[in-house]
């Protein structure tokens, strides 16, 4: 299935949702699975259709460096348990947009580059808004029921590792070092996520993204 056809089909499914609050779409998958790209494409297609779209990510809700790296920069457990501020993510974004929410939300709580909290003014959502939110660990049990539509992007670990290592080569100084970090930290943490929370089973829809030029929907 061509990517534009896939994205169009995803948007059609999202627009079929009939709820009395903003739509919260979660896009999850292992690190470097391609979830951010797909989330961006969904948001773009929705905007082309003149929909009121807000794009966000759990990566705007990190913990400070002293918490993220307290177990070491290569720790898989540290990435899995300590990288994100789940309480802020729920209280500032997901809960206000859901049933009986007050519609007052923030799309970020932390500036990763400055390593400091963000204290931005609250924004007020309207019920016609569609929030496209991506992140590796979005469908952990404590978060899973806080989305109105859940998309899991499936990509084999070896394929995602190669993509991720190319993407992060400059950040880590070499392809080999980036690949090592994926093995030790990012994908080791992703395996814990899959083993403990079964995000595929909780998704409304699974996309096989092994071939980025020909992704397709997998029957659940």
SULTABEL-V640563 format. One record per pair of residues at least 6 apart in sequence whose C-alpha atoms are under 8 Angstrom apart, sorted by the first residue. I is the first residue (numbers start at 1). J is the second residue. Records with the same first field share a line. If there is no record, write none. Layout:
I: J  J
This chain:
1: 214  215  216
2: 213  214  215
3: 212  213  214  215
6: 215  216  217
7: 38  41  42  45
8: 42  45
10: 42
11: 42  45  46
14: 149
17: 23
20: 99  127
21: 97  98  99  126  127  128
22: 97  98  125  126  127  128  129  130  131
23: 97  127  128  129  130  131  147  148  149
24: 94  97  98  130  131  132  133  146  147  148  149
25: 130  131  132  133  147  148  149  150  151
26: 132  133  134  135  138  147  148  149  150  151
27: 35  36  39  132  133  134  135  138  150  151  152  153
28: 35  134  135  136  137  138  139  150  151  152  153
29: 35  135  136  137  152  153  154  155
30: 136  153  154  155  157  160  187  190
31: 136  160  164  186  187  190
32: 160  161  163  164
33: 153  154  155  156  160  209
34: 153  155  209
35: 134  135  152  153
36: 134  135
39: 132  133  134
40: 55
42: 132
43: 53  54  55  132
46: 52  53
47: 53
51: 129  130
52: 128  129  130
53: 129  130  131  132
54: 129  130  131  132
55: 131  132  133
56: 107  108  131  132  133  134
57: 107  132  133  134  135
58: 84  89  133  134  135  138
59: 84  135
60: 107  108  109  110  111  112
61: 84  85  86  88  89  108  109  110
62: 68  83  84  85  109  110  111  112
63: 82  83  84  85  110
64: 110  112  115  116  117
65: 115
67: 82  83
68: 78  79  82  83  84
69: 75  78  79  82  83
70: 78
71: 77  78
72: 78
74: 181  184  185
75: 184  185
76: 184  185  186  187  188  189
77: 185  189
79: 185  186  189
80: 137  189  190  192  193
88: 109
89: 109
90: 143
92: 104  105  106  107  109
93: 105  106  107
94: 146  147
95: 101  146
96: 102  103  104  105
97: 103  104  105  125
98: 146
103: 124  125  126
104: 122  123  124  125
105: 122  123  124  125
106: 120  121  122  123
108: 118
109: 117  118  119  120
110: 116  117  118
111: 117  118
136: 190
137: 190  193
138: 144
139: 197  199  202
140: 193  197  199
141: 197
144: 202
149: 203  204
150: 202  203  204  205
151: 203  204  205  206  207
152: 199  200  203  205  206  207
153: 206  207  208  209
154: 206  207  208  209  210
155: 208  209  210
156: 210
157: 187
159: 210
161: 179  182  183  187
162: 179
164: 178  179  182
165: 175  176  178  179  182
166: 175  178
168: 175  178
169: 175  176  177  178
171: 178
172: 178
182: 188
193: 199
194: 200
200: 206
201: 220
205: 217  218  219  220
206: 217  218  219  220
207: 215  216  217  218
208: 215  216  217  218
209: 215  216
